[in-house]
Amino acid sequence: MKIQKGFTLVELLIVMGILAILAVVATSNYFAYRNRVNIDGEGSKAVEYFREAITRARSQQDGVDWAIHIDNGASDYYELLSGGATGTPVDRIYLSSGVAFTATTSSSTVTLTGGPTIAPVPSQINIGFITTDEALSEEIIIGTNGKVTRTKSY
């Protein structure tokens, strides 16, 4: 009798099935991780940006009013305006792909009041982010005292 070396067709099919299952699990975990990183990055960037805007308003930098404009439309961006609500845009930040404002975030411009002892924000601002698959969301609240808080829902 001859001794044959190698794998049978059934053994090869079993190994290929196991590899396919592992590939599906790894791919889904990767995309979930990528979405979490995207929304977390957008939230961190926005909190830092809004705190910077409030600091500029409180210090009355350049002797002008400062404002934050949020555009919840086709472009989805927020920007800092020098000179109040009708001022010149200093910086504009577009949301990364895969992240959008929530439906409850309205397009608006808020003028920030200057001076260290004055409440810089006339009314509380709620800004929400959501992934395009709507699996992850985050909310940023800017209180009238200028405190910026962040709530993650993931």
Secondary structure in CASP SS format (residue, H / E / C, confidence):
PFRMAT SS
TARGET T0000
AUTHOR 0000-0000-0000
METHOD secondary structure of the structure
MODEL  1
M C 1.00
K C 1.00
I C 1.00
Q C 1.00
K C 1.00
G C 1.00
F C 1.00
T C 1.00
L H 1.00
V H 1.00
E H 1.00
L H 1.00
L H 1.00
I H 1.00
V H 1.00
M H 1.00
G H 1.00
I H 1.00
L H 1.00
A H 1.00
I H 1.00
L H 1.00
A H 1.00
V H 1.00
V H 1.00
A H 1.00
T H 1.00
S H 1.00
N H 1.00
Y H 1.00
F H 1.00
A H 1.00
Y H 1.00
R H 1.00
N H 1.00
R H 1.00
V H 1.00
N H 1.00
I H 1.00
D H 1.00
G H 1.00
E H 1.00
G H 1.00
S H 1.00
K H 1.00
A H 1.00
V H 1.00
E H 1.00
Y H 1.00
F H 1.00
R H 1.00
E H 1.00
A H 1.00
I H 1.00
T H 1.00
R H 1.00
A H 1.00
R H 1.00
S C 1.00
Q C 1.00
Q H 1.00
D H 1.00
G H 1.00
V C 1.00
D C 1.00
W E 1.00
A E 1.00
I E 1.00
H E 1.00
I E 1.00
D E 1.00
N C 1.00
G C 1.00
A C 1.00
S C 1.00
D C 1.00
Y E 1.00
Y E 1.00
E E 1.00
L E 1.00
L E 1.00
S E 1.00
G C 1.00
G C 1.00
A C 1.00
T C 1.00
G C 1.00
T E 1.00
P E 1.00
V E 1.00
D E 1.00
R E 1.00
I E 1.00
Y E 1.00
L C 1.00
S C 1.00
S C 1.00
G C 1.00
V E 1.00
A E 1.00
F E 1.00
T C 1.00
A C 1.00
T C 1.00
T C 1.00
S C 1.00
S C 1.00
S E 1.00
T E 1.00
V E 1.00
T E 1.00
L E 1.00
T C 1.00
G C 1.00
G C 1.00
P C 1.00
T C 1.00
I C 1.00
A C 1.00
P C 1.00
V C 1.00
P C 1.00
S C 1.00
Q C 1.00
I E 1.00
N E 1.00
I E 1.00
G E 1.00
F E 1.00
I E 1.00
T E 1.00
T C 1.00
D C 1.00
E C 1.00
A C 1.00
L C 1.00
S E 1.00
E E 1.00
E E 1.00
I E 1.00
I E 1.00
I E 1.00
G C 1.00
T C 1.00
N C 1.00
G C 1.00
K C 1.00
V E 1.00
T E 1.00
R E 1.00
T E 1.00
K E 1.00
S E 1.00
Y C 1.00
END
